[in-house]
């Protein structure tokens, strides 16, 4: 899918593509949020949203947690559809699915698992170098850098009891929909590089708007001496 629209003077990319890419990177967004983020008027954003809804690139969703803010209905969230994600480069296509089906039929589950593990080897291969290059980042932030370099548009969110790795895009989502071993191998690799148990909460491959992995803080060990809170660099 190719996004074509006239760019306002001073913008390097077509406005409609900027709207779509903003939703890809930041997740489902309101019209007001997009207008502020892209420095556009609400009317301009809504015009592009209407066009993107009509062509199937976006879908409108009701907020999951509707907090009352006075009169009126809560603002709708605009999210990418599967067709909308097709507008961005996919690393795997129907040929990849057919190849994995053949691998499954001839080599069984073990062969598919081995392929999945090799596919996500970039996580453990690149993590040490990125961590050394950016010592100011927490281990989870390093992971986000590694995933983003592979096209996952990843970011980190703080949670009351830890952190959450959010991947707004999955370049293998079409294949992973049929072969969840790809998601499972990815989750296991995340746990290995962090040295702790992690939990995958949602995946794009199974229809969620974003892949999220919960990474809880490590429990503190009892000590007879003075204790200090560990830094993010120490929690690994």
N, C-alpha and C positions, 0 to 999 in steps of 0.2 A: 504494500500500500504506500503510495507516494503522497505526501502532504503538499499541496500547492496552494499558495495564497500570496497575495502581494504584501511585502514587508513595508511597514511604515519607515520613513526616512530615519536613519540612525540605528536601525536594527539589522543585524547580520543575518538573521534567520527569518523565514516567513512566520508571521504572528501565530498562525494556527499550529504550526509545528512547535513553536515555543510553548503554547498552551499544553499540547500533548506531552512534550518532554518534561514540563514542570510537574505534571501529574505522575508521570513515570518515576521521577526522582523522589518526589515528596509524598506520593501516595494520594488516595482520594481526597479531593479538595472542594471547597465551596467556591462559588463565583467570586465572592468578596475576597477570599484568600488569594485566588489567582490574580485578581486585579491588583491587589497590593504587591504581590510577589513579582509580577511582571511589569509593574508601573504602567498599567493600562486603565482606561475608564471602565466602570462596571458595564456600561452599554456595549463597549467593544468586546469585552470578554463574553458577555451573554450571546452576542451575535455569533461568535466563533463556537461557543458551546452548542448552540442550536444546530449549527452545521455539522458539528462532530457527532451529535446525537443522531441526526438524520442519516448520516452515512455509516452509522454503526461502530464508529471508533470509540465512543464513550457511552456509558450508561449512567443514569441518575439513580442514586440510592438514598434511602432514608437513613439518617444517623442512627447508629446502634443504640447510643445512650442519649436519649432526647432530654436535655436539660431545659426546663422552662426558663425562658428569658423574657417574660412578658407576653404580650399578645402576638398572635401570628404563629405559623408553623415553623419548626426548625429548618434552617437552610439545608437544601439538598447537597449531597456530596456527589461529585462527578468522578467516575473511575473508568479506567481502561477496560474495554471488553477484550475477549480473546482475539477478535479481528483487529482491534486497535494495537495489540501487542505484536501482531504480524507486521505492522508497519516498521518495526525495528528488526534489525538483523537477527535471525535465529541461527545458532550454530548447528542445529540438527533439523532435518526435515523428514519427509516420508521415507527417504532412502535409509536414514539412520534407524527408523523404527523397523523397517523390513530387515535390516542387518541384525538388529537385536532379536527379532523374532527367530531368525535363522539360527543365531547363536543359542537361543533358549531351546530350540528344537533339537539341535545337534549336541550341545554341551550341557544343557540343563541349567538349573538354578545356580550351580557353582560357577559356571562360565559367565553368566550374567553378573553375578556378584563380583567376580574378578575384574570384569570390564568396568563396573561401577567404581570399584576401588581405584583402578588406574585412572579413571576419568577425573576423580577428585584429588589426585596426588599433588596437584598444584598447591593445595592448601598447606600441606606440611612442607612441601619443597620451598615455597616462597616466604612462609611465615618468619623464619629466622632472619633472613636478609632485611625484610621490611621492618622488623622489630629493632634491628641494629641501626638501621638508617633513621628511624624515628623513635628514639628512646623516650621521648616525652609522652608517647601514646600508651594507653592501657592495652593489655593483650587483646581485648575485644575490639578496640579501635584499630589495632593492627590487622585483625581479621577483616574488618570492614574495608580497609585499604586493599587487602589481597583480593577480596571478592569483587570490589568495584573495578579493579584492573582487569577482571575476567568478564565484565559486562553485567554484573548483578545489581549495580546502583545501590550499594549497601550503606547503612548508617547504624549508629548505636543510640539507644534510648536508655536512660536511667530508670530503674525500677526500685521500689522500696526495699526489696531484698536482693538486688543484683542488677544485671543489665540485660538488655534485649537486643539481639542482632536482627536488623530488619533488612530484607532484600526486596527492593521494589520491583525488580525485574529478574526473570530467570531465563537465561538463554537456552535452556534445555527443557523447558516446561512441557512442550508437546510430547517429547519422548518420555519424560518422567511421569506423565499422566498414565501411561500404559506400563511403565517399568519403574515402580516406586523404589526399587533398589538404588537408583541414583540419589534420591533424597536421603535414604537411609545411610548410604555410604558417606554422604556429605555431612550429616549430623554426627556420625561416628568420628569423622576426621576433625570436626570442630572440637569435640570432647577431648580427643587425644592431644591436640596442640595446646589446649587450655589446661589439661590435666585435671579435669573435673567432669561431673555428670551434667549434661545439658539436655534440654527438652525442646523438641520441635513442636510448636503450637499450631502453625498453619503453613500451608504451601500454596503457591500459585498453581502448581500442577493439579491440585485437587479443588480448584475453584475459588480459593481465597484471593483477596486483593494483594496480598504481600506474604512473603515467606518470613516467619518470625521464629526465632530460637531463643528460649529463655535460658539465661546463664546465671544461676543463683550465686550469691557470695559464698565463699568457703566458710564453714563454721570455725569459730576461733577455738583453739585448743586451751584447755585449762593449764594454768601456770602458777607456780608459787611465788614468782617474782613479779615486778611491775610489768604491765602490758601496755602496748600502744596499738592503735588501730593500724592495720596494714595499709600501705599505699596501693593504688591500682597496679603499679608495676610489680609489687610484691605478690599480688594475688594472681597467680598463674597456674 
